[in-house]
Amino acid sequence: MILGQVFTPKAINVNLVSEDKDEVFEEMIEEFVYLQPDLDRTELLNSVQEREDKMTTGIMPGIAVPHGKSSAFNGIKGAIGLSSDGIDYDALDQKPVHAVFMLVSPIENREEHLQVLKVLAKILEDPRFFRKLMSSKTPEEVYDTICSFEEEHTINF
């Protein structure tokens, strides 16, 4: 199980307060600081913003997958944030984003990063996933939803 190792309930926020993309990046980075207290916030924020400047990561209706690199982690880590109000994200469809899946990879680990994106994309394509995700009330419910959909969809890999 790939996503079950990347994400943890400790880095899931079901009540994002951010209203725009820049704010949500800063809010989400705090989830990573919880996992790695000596994390260089500025390095990670710059990496995420640099990637975002190339093309928006608000790529699916209601969903964004920003990602960056950090020397603080040996393996890929993820944080999830949910917003019932929506975030002004400059998404491809120009609609608010309600679910943010932020990924942080080590500086040199492209293969693992691509594998995680592949599995995540597979479950994000399932419309049932977004509905179930947005009805989650706790980080544990979000985590369980991810794990169950990953299990269901990886059978087909």
Z-matrix of the N, CA and C atoms (Angstrom, degrees):
N
C 1 1.458
C 2 1.522 1 108.82
N 3 1.304 2 116.06 1 113.21
C 4 1.461 3 121.53 2 -176.29
C 5 1.528 4 111.87 3 -80.26
N 6 1.324 5 117.25 4 -54.54
C 7 1.466 6 120.39 5 -175.51
C 8 1.520 7 112.06 6 -66.89
N 9 1.313 8 117.27 7 -30.35
C 10 1.458 9 121.36 8 177.04
C 11 1.517 10 112.67 9 -64.30
N 12 1.339 11 116.34 10 -20.97
C 13 1.464 12 120.98 11 176.91
C 14 1.524 13 112.03 12 -94.27
N 15 1.318 14 116.34 13 -28.77
C 16 1.465 15 121.00 14 -178.77
C 17 1.531 16 111.12 15 -75.87
N 18 1.321 17 115.47 16 -42.93
C 19 1.466 18 120.54 17 -178.83
C 20 1.521 19 110.34 18 -100.57
N 21 1.324 20 115.74 19 152.06
C 22 1.456 21 123.01 20 176.82
C 23 1.530 22 107.78 21 -141.01
N 24 1.322 23 118.19 22 146.84
C 25 1.471 24 118.77 23 177.64
C 26 1.532 25 113.36 24 -55.52
N 27 1.335 26 117.13 25 -26.20
C 28 1.466 27 120.34 26 -179.71
C 29 1.527 28 112.42 27 -67.47
N 30 1.332 29 117.37 28 -16.96
C 31 1.464 30 121.19 29 -179.14
C 32 1.530 31 110.75 30 -117.89
N 33 1.322 32 115.54 31 34.76
C 34 1.463 33 121.15 32 177.69
C 35 1.524 34 108.50 33 -123.49
N 36 1.319 35 115.78 34 125.79
C 37 1.461 36 122.67 35 -179.78
C 38 1.531 37 107.79 36 -116.68
N 39 1.311 38 116.99 37 112.82
C 40 1.472 39 120.52 38 -178.01
C 41 1.533 40 112.46 39 -88.95
N 42 1.331 41 117.04 40 2.66
C 43 1.472 42 121.16 41 -178.45
C 44 1.523 43 111.81 42 -136.21
N 45 1.325 44 117.55 43 61.03
C 46 1.459 45 119.43 44 177.17
C 47 1.524 46 109.95 45 -60.19
N 48 1.327 47 116.26 46 141.65
C 49 1.463 48 120.57 47 178.39
C 50 1.530 49 112.07 48 -107.84
N 51 1.308 50 117.29 49 -10.45
C 52 1.465 51 122.00 50 -178.75
C 53 1.517 52 111.19 51 -62.17
N 54 1.336 53 114.46 52 146.60
C 55 1.458 54 120.08 53 179.69
C 56 1.521 55 112.93 54 -109.83
N 57 1.351 56 116.98 55 -16.95
C 58 1.460 57 118.57 56 178.34
C 59 1.526 58 110.67 57 -138.36
N 60 1.315 59 114.73 58 173.55
C 61 1.458 60 121.86 59 -173.14
C 62 1.530 61 112.76 60 -59.78
N 63 1.324 62 117.70 61 -47.27
C 64 1.465 63 119.97 62 -178.58
C 65 1.524 64 111.46 63 -61.35
N 66 1.326 65 115.98 64 -42.49
C 67 1.468 66 119.88 65 178.21
C 68 1.523 67 111.29 66 -63.61
N 69 1.323 68 117.08 67 -41.34
C 70 1.462 69 119.38 68 -177.07
C 71 1.526 70 110.43 69 -67.74
N 72 1.334 71 118.28 70 -34.15
C 73 1.463 72 119.45 71 176.78
C 74 1.527 73 110.11 72 -60.47
N 75 1.325 74 116.27 73 -46.70
C 76 1.466 75 119.88 74 -179.85
C 77 1.527 76 111.34 75 -64.60
N 78 1.326 77 116.68 76 -41.92
C 79 1.466 78 120.34 77 179.56
C 80 1.531 79 111.18 78 -64.67
N 81 1.314 80 116.67 79 -41.71
C 82 1.466 81 120.30 80 -178.92
C 83 1.529 82 111.54 81 -69.30
N 84 1.315 83 117.43 82 -35.04
C 85 1.463 84 120.29 83 179.57
C 86 1.524 85 110.56 84 -61.39
N 87 1.320 86 117.43 85 -30.50
C 88 1.468 87 120.01 86 176.96
C 89 1.529 88 111.66 87 -61.65
N 90 1.326 89 117.66 88 -29.24
C 91 1.468 90 120.45 89 175.94
C 92 1.527 91 110.17 90 -64.56
N 93 1.328 92 117.11 91 -36.16
C 94 1.463 93 121.00 92 178.24
C 95 1.528 94 111.28 93 -73.25
N 96 1.330 95 116.74 94 -34.15
C 97 1.468 96 120.61 95 177.01
C 98 1.525 97 109.39 96 -62.33
N 99 1.317 98 116.39 97 -35.93
C 100 1.464 99 120.34 98 176.61
C 101 1.529 100 110.27 99 -60.69
N 102 1.332 101 116.79 100 -38.21
C 103 1.470 102 121.01 101 179.55
C 104 1.524 103 112.17 102 -77.24
N 105 1.337 104 116.45 103 -33.40
C 106 1.467 105 122.23 104 -175.03
C 107 1.528 106 108.17 105 -138.70
N 108 1.349 107 117.49 106 86.92
C 109 1.470 108 121.00 107 -172.67
C 110 1.530 109 115.61 108 -56.59
N 111 1.331 110 118.56 109 -27.93
C 112 1.464 111 119.49 110 -178.94
C 113 1.534 112 112.46 111 -91.69
N 114 1.305 113 116.88 112 15.68
C 115 1.459 114 122.48 113 179.30
C 116 1.524 115 110.72 114 -60.43
N 117 1.308 116 116.11 115 137.00
C 118 1.459 117 121.74 116 175.74
C 119 1.536 118 107.80 117 -82.78
N 120 1.322 119 115.48 118 99.34
C 121 1.469 120 120.90 119 -177.05
C 122 1.525 121 112.07 120 -56.93
N 123 1.321 122 115.41 121 -43.10
C 124 1.464 123 120.20 122 -177.01
C 125 1.520 124 111.20 123 -64.32
N 126 1.333 125 117.15 124 -43.32
C 127 1.466 126 120.93 125 178.38
C 128 1.529 127 110.33 126 -58.63
N 129 1.320 128 116.06 127 -46.97
C 130 1.456 129 119.96 128 -177.90
C 131 1.529 130 111.23 129 -68.19
N 132 1.314 131 117.22 130 -44.38
C 133 1.465 132 120.58 131 179.06
C 134 1.528 133 110.65 132 -59.57
N 135 1.328 134 116.98 133 -44.71
C 136 1.465 135 120.57 134 178.82
C 137 1.524 136 111.36 135 -61.86
N 138 1.325 137 116.52 136 -40.29
C 139 1.460 138 120.90 137 179.77
C 140 1.526 139 111.34 138 -64.43
N 141 1.321 140 116.55 139 -44.58
C 142 1.466 141 120.95 140 179.84
C 143 1.533 142 110.15 141 -65.46
N 144 1.326 143 116.70 142 -44.05
C 145 1.469 144 120.10 143 -179.28
C 146 1.530 145 111.71 144 -67.00
N 147 1.331 146 115.78 145 -37.35
C 148 1.464 147 120.45 146 177.67
C 149 1.530 148 110.58 147 -60.35
N 150 1.320 149 115.77 148 -44.80
C 151 1.469 150 120.31 149 178.69
C 152 1.530 151 110.08 150 -65.08
N 153 1.312 152 116.68 151 -41.10
C 154 1.467 153 121.54 152 -178.16
C 155 1.525 154 111.37 153 -66.37
N 156 1.329 155 116.59 154 -32.32
C 157 1.464 156 120.54 155 179.30
C 158 1.528 157 111.88 156 -64.64
N 159 1.322 158 117.03 157 -26.25
C 160 1.468 159 120.97 158 179.19
C 161 1.523 160 111.02 159 -71.91
N 162 1.327 161 116.18 160 -40.51
C 163 1.465 162 122.04 161 179.39
C 164 1.519 163 108.05 162 -171.40
N 165 1.307 164 116.35 163 141.75
C 166 1.459 165 119.27 164 -179.72
C 167 1.525 166 110.93 165 -59.13
N 168 1.324 167 114.92 166 145.00
C 169 1.467 168 120.10 167 175.20
C 170 1.525 169 110.56 168 -99.93
N 171 1.321 170 116.54 169 8.79
C 172 1.466 171 121.74 170 171.31
C 173 1.515 172 107.39 171 -83.73
N 174 1.330 173 115.81 172 76.58
C 175 1.461 174 121.40 173 -165.86
C 176 1.521 175 115.38 174 -100.39
N 177 1.310 176 117.90 175 -14.24
C 178 1.460 177 121.14 176 -179.50
C 179 1.524 178 108.10 177 -128.90
N 180 1.313 179 118.31 178 154.88
C 181 1.468 180 119.31 179 179.89
C 182 1.535 181 112.51 180 -54.36
N 183 1.339 182 114.85 181 116.69
C 184 1.458 183 120.86 182 176.68
C 185 1.511 184 115.60 183 79.18
N 186 1.338 185 117.84 184 2.32
C 187 1.466 186 120.98 185 -172.62
C 188 1.524 187 110.92 186 -130.78
N 189 1.342 188 115.59 187 137.78
C 190 1.464 189 121.90 188 173.68
C 191 1.523 190 108.81 189 -129.06
N 192 1.331 191 114.95 190 146.99
C 193 1.465 192 120.60 191 179.63
C 194 1.533 193 108.66 192 -131.17
N 195 1.338 194 117.09 193 69.85
C 196 1.464 195 118.92 194 176.72
C 197 1.524 196 110.25 195 -68.91
N 198 1.321 197 115.59 196 148.41
C 199 1.457 198 118.21 197 178.83
C 200 1.523 199 110.52 198 -150.34
N 201 1.327 200 113.05 199 153.93
C 202 1.449 201 120.22 200 -179.82
C 203 1.509 202 110.31 201 -152.35
N 204 1.324 203 115.15 202 -174.67
C 205 1.464 204 120.81 203 -178.54
C 206 1.525 205 109.30 204 -124.75
N 207 1.333 206 114.46 205 150.03
C 208 1.460 207 120.26 206 178.93
C 209 1.518 208 109.28 207 -150.71
N 210 1.306 209 115.93 208 141.72
C 211 1.465 210 120.85 209 177.04
C 212 1.528 211 111.42 210 -78.88
N 213 1.319 212 117.87 211 -4.15
C 214 1.472 213 121.49 212 -175.85
C 215 1.526 214 113.30 213 -78.29
N 216 1.328 215 117.77 214 -17.84
C 217 1.462 216 120.51 215 -175.47
C 218 1.524 217 111.19 216 -116.51
N 219 1.333 218 115.50 217 142.44
C 220 1.461 219 120.87 218 175.90
C 221 1.519 220 111.58 219 -84.77
N 222 1.330 221 116.88 220 -29.18
C 223 1.457 222 122.17 221 179.46
C 224 1.508 223 109.45 222 -127.85
N 225 1.313 224 115.77 223 170.19
C 226 1.462 225 120.09 224 -179.45
C 227 1.526 226 109.95 225 -70.79
N 228 1.318 227 115.76 226 137.79
C 229 1.462 228 122.82 227 178.84
C 230 1.522 229 108.91 228 -127.08
N 231 1.314 230 115.27 229 154.20
C 232 1.449 231 119.24 230 -179.17
C 233 1.515 232 112.40 231 -136.89
N 234 1.317 233 114.96 232 153.60
C 235 1.464 234 122.34 233 173.92
C 236 1.523 235 106.92 234 -133.26
N 237 1.311 236 115.31 235 149.69
C 238 1.458 237 121.03 236 -179.11
C 239 1.519 238 108.73 237 -126.55
N 240 1.311 239 115.75 238 137.50
C 241 1.451 240 121.22 239 175.30
C 242 1.515 241 110.22 240 -131.80
N 243 1.325 242 116.01 241 137.14
C 244 1.462 243 121.92 242 178.49
C 245 1.522 244 109.94 243 -117.96
N 246 1.322 245 115.74 244 140.32
C 247 1.458 246 121.80 245 178.90
C 248 1.521 247 109.10 246 -132.21
N 249 1.317 248 116.58 247 116.70
C 250 1.469 249 119.07 248 178.57
C 251 1.531 250 110.94 249 -71.14
N 252 1.341 251 117.52 250 -31.00
C 253 1.466 252 121.29 251 -179.90
C 254 1.524 253 112.78 252 -78.11
N 255 1.308 254 116.76 253 -27.84
C 256 1.460 255 121.29 254 -177.17
C 257 1.518 256 111.64 255 94.88
N 258 1.322 257 114.81 256 155.00
C 259 1.461 258 122.83 257 -176.70
C 260 1.526 259 108.45 258 -121.39
N 261 1.331 260 115.82 259 132.63
C 262 1.465 261 120.95 260 174.29
C 263 1.526 262 106.68 261 -72.17
N 264 1.327 263 116.42 262 103.98
C 265 1.460 264 121.17 263 -167.13
C 266 1.527 265 113.75 264 -116.35
N 267 1.303 266 119.20 265 -4.41
C 268 1.462 267 121.39 266 -174.28
C 269 1.530 268 110.03 267 59.49
N 270 1.332 269 115.38 268 42.73
C 271 1.464 270 121.78 269 -178.86
C 272 1.526 271 110.34 270 -71.79
N 273 1.324 272 115.91 271 162.48
C 274 1.462 273 120.85 272 -179.90
C 275 1.524 274 112.33 273 -55.98
N 276 1.338 275 116.89 274 -38.29
C 277 1.470 276 120.14 275 -179.59
C 278 1.530 277 112.75 276 -87.67
N 279 1.343 278 116.62 277 2.09
C 280 1.467 279 123.53 278 179.12
C 281 1.523 280 113.81 279 62.43
N 282 1.321 281 117.59 280 18.42
C 283 1.462 282 122.20 281 178.70
C 284 1.525 283 109.61 282 -105.96
N 285 1.338 284 117.10 283 160.05
C 286 1.466 285 119.81 284 179.81
C 287 1.532 286 112.15 285 -62.18
N 288 1.317 287 114.37 286 150.49
C 289 1.463 288 122.48 287 175.80
C 290 1.523 289 107.64 288 -98.48
N 291 1.316 290 116.48 289 136.85
C 292 1.463 291 121.67 290 -179.97
C 293 1.528 292 113.00 291 -114.06
N 294 1.327 293 117.31 292 -18.38
C 295 1.469 294 121.16 293 -179.76
C 296 1.521 295 108.89 294 -133.06
N 297 1.337 296 115.83 295 125.85
C 298 1.459 297 122.24 296 -179.43
C 299 1.523 298 108.44 297 -118.52
N 300 1.318 299 115.61 298 124.00
C 301 1.461 300 122.70 299 176.70
C 302 1.522 301 106.74 300 -112.92
N 303 1.335 302 117.52 301 97.34
C 304 1.459 303 120.75 302 -178.86
C 305 1.525 304 109.10 303 -93.12
N 306 1.325 305 115.24 304 131.03
C 307 1.458 306 121.52 305 179.49
C 308 1.519 307 109.69 306 -117.21
N 309 1.337 308 115.66 307 140.38
C 310 1.457 309 121.90 308 176.09
C 311 1.519 310 107.65 309 -127.11
N 312 1.323 311 114.95 310 124.84
C 313 1.457 312 121.24 311 -178.76
C 314 1.519 313 110.00 312 -111.95
N 315 1.332 314 116.31 313 155.19
C 316 1.459 315 118.92 314 170.65
C 317 1.534 316 108.86 315 -61.33
N 318 1.298 317 116.32 316 159.89
C 319 1.461 318 120.88 317 -177.21
C 320 1.533 319 111.49 318 -54.64
N 321 1.319 320 117.03 319 -40.45
C 322 1.466 321 119.66 320 -176.37
C 323 1.521 322 111.55 321 -124.71
N 324 1.320 323 116.83 322 77.93
C 325 1.465 324 120.41 323 175.90
C 326 1.526 325 109.38 324 -155.91
N 327 1.294 326 115.77 325 61.39
C 328 1.465 327 122.29 326 -175.18
C 329 1.525 328 112.69 327 -64.67
N 330 1.316 329 118.28 328 -40.01
C 331 1.467 330 121.63 329 -176.45
C 332 1.529 331 112.14 330 -61.48
N 333 1.329 332 116.68 331 -48.47
C 334 1.463 333 120.00 332 179.73
C 335 1.530 334 110.25 333 -62.20
N 336 1.312 335 116.21 334 -41.00
C 337 1.463 336 121.73 335 179.35
C 338 1.532 337 110.57 336 -58.93
N 339 1.313 338 116.53 337 -46.66
C 340 1.466 339 120.83 338 -179.85
C 341 1.524 340 111.69 339 -66.16
N 342 1.324 341 117.29 340 -37.01
C 343 1.465 342 120.75 341 178.56
C 344 1.534 343 110.84 342 -64.45
N 345 1.319 344 116.66 343 -43.51
C 346 1.470 345 120.69 344 178.64
C 347 1.530 346 109.94 345 -63.34
N 348 1.329 347 117.44 346 -44.45
C 349 1.466 348 120.36 347 178.24
C 350 1.529 349 111.30 348 -60.62
N 351 1.315 350 116.96 349 -38.09
C 352 1.467 351 121.37 350 179.81
C 353 1.531 352 111.11 351 -63.50
N 354 1.328 353 116.58 352 -46.92
C 355 1.469 354 120.51 353 -179.70
C 356 1.526 355 110.26 354 -67.43
N 357 1.327 356 116.74 355 -43.29
C 358 1.462 357 120.65 356 179.43
C 359 1.533 358 110.34 357 -61.50
N 360 1.318 359 117.42 358 -44.40
C 361 1.465 360 120.74 359 179.51
C 362 1.522 361 111.12 360 -59.82
N 363 1.312 362 116.42 361 -37.83
C 364 1.467 363 120.59 362 -179.02
C 365 1.535 364 110.94 363 -61.37
N 366 1.336 365 117.16 364 -44.80
C 367 1.469 366 117.88 365 -179.05
C 368 1.525 367 111.86 366 -77.03
N 369 1.343 368 117.31 367 -29.74
C 370 1.464 369 119.97 368 179.09
C 371 1.522 370 111.90 369 -67.33
N 372 1.315 371 117.32 370 -24.25
C 373 1.470 372 121.39 371 178.61
C 374 1.525 373 112.46 372 -71.58
N 375 1.315 374 117.20 373 -18.15
C 376 1.463 375 121.64 374 -178.03
C 377 1.532 376 108.69 375 -83.82
N 378 1.338 377 119.06 376 113.36
C 379 1.469 378 120.79 377 -177.41
C 380 1.526 379 113.29 378 -61.07
N 381 1.319 380 117.30 379 -24.25
C 382 1.467 381 119.95 380 177.69
C 383 1.528 382 110.66 381 -66.14
N 384 1.334 383 116.39 382 -32.04
C 385 1.460 384 120.81 383 -177.43
C 386 1.525 385 111.05 384 -62.03
N 387 1.328 386 117.39 385 -49.24
C 388 1.465 387 120.73 386 -177.91
C 389 1.523 388 110.73 387 -61.21
N 390 1.319 389 117.19 388 -43.74
C 391 1.474 390 120.31 389 179.17
C 392 1.528 391 110.97 390 -61.28
N 393 1.319 392 116.59 391 -45.98
C 394 1.470 393 121.16 392 -179.28
C 395 1.530 394 110.00 393 -65.50
N 396 1.319 395 116.04 394 -42.66
C 397 1.458 396 121.41 395 179.79
C 398 1.524 397 110.99 396 -58.80
N 399 1.319 398 116.75 397 -48.59
C 400 1.458 399 120.83 398 -175.82
C 401 1.526 400 112.85 399 -72.24
N 402 1.302 401 118.21 400 -14.72
C 403 1.468 402 120.32 401 175.73
C 404 1.528 403 111.35 402 -90.53
N 405 1.327 404 116.70 403 -4.01
C 406 1.468 405 120.89 404 179.57
C 407 1.520 406 110.30 405 -70.23
N 408 1.322 407 116.13 406 137.32
C 409 1.465 408 121.64 407 -178.23
C 410 1.527 409 113.20 408 -104.77
N 411 1.335 410 117.06 409 -18.59
C 412 1.465 411 120.53 410 -176.82
C 413 1.527 412 109.95 411 -131.55
N 414 1.332 413 117.12 412 157.99
C 415 1.463 414 119.94 413 174.55
C 416 1.532 415 112.45 414 -56.16
N 417 1.312 416 116.60 415 -36.71
C 418 1.467 417 120.20 416 -179.89
C 419 1.528 418 111.10 417 -64.59
N 420 1.327 419 117.14 418 -39.06
C 421 1.470 420 120.32 419 177.42
C 422 1.530 421 110.71 420 -64.44
N 423 1.322 422 117.16 421 -40.90
C 424 1.466 423 121.15 422 177.65
C 425 1.525 424 109.47 423 -61.63
N 426 1.325 425 116.11 424 -47.95
C 427 1.465 426 121.27 425 -179.14
C 428 1.531 427 110.67 426 -60.36
N 429 1.312 428 117.37 427 -46.24
C 430 1.468 429 121.12 428 179.29
C 431 1.528 430 111.21 429 -61.67
N 432 1.320 431 116.91 430 -38.25
C 433 1.467 432 121.05 431 178.18
C 434 1.525 433 110.43 432 -63.01
N 435 1.319 434 116.54 433 -46.47
C 436 1.466 435 120.51 434 178.83
C 437 1.521 436 110.72 435 -59.41
N 438 1.316 437 116.26 436 -47.82
C 439 1.468 438 120.33 437 -177.82
C 440 1.523 439 111.93 438 -63.28
N 441 1.321 440 117.50 439 -41.77
C 442 1.470 441 119.39 440 -178.30
C 443 1.528 442 111.19 441 -69.42
N 444 1.328 443 117.82 442 -39.46
C 445 1.467 444 119.31 443 178.33
C 446 1.523 445 111.08 444 -71.08
N 447 1.327 446 116.86 445 -35.64
C 448 1.465 447 118.65 446 176.54
C 449 1.524 448 110.19 447 -62.09
N 450 1.311 449 116.11 448 -45.17
C 451 1.464 450 120.05 449 179.52
C 452 1.532 451 110.57 450 -60.34
N 453 1.313 452 116.26 451 -43.84
C 454 1.470 453 120.75 452 -179.88
C 455 1.528 454 112.02 453 -62.74
N 456 1.331 455 116.65 454 -42.26
C 457 1.462 456 120.43 455 -174.32
C 458 1.520 457 114.38 456 -86.19
N 459 1.312 458 118.79 457 -23.42
C 460 1.463 459 119.07 458 -179.01
C 461 1.519 460 112.01 459 -78.72
N 462 1.319 461 117.46 460 -13.20
C 463 1.460 462 120.37 461 174.09
C 464 1.526 463 108.91 462 -60.80
N 465 1.338 464 115.90 463 -30.05
C 466 1.460 465 120.73 464 -176.91
C 467 1.526 466 113.64 465 -87.22
N 468 1.325 467 118.90 466 -2.22
C 469 1.476 468 120.41 467 -179.28
C 470 1.495 469 111.44 468 -73.29
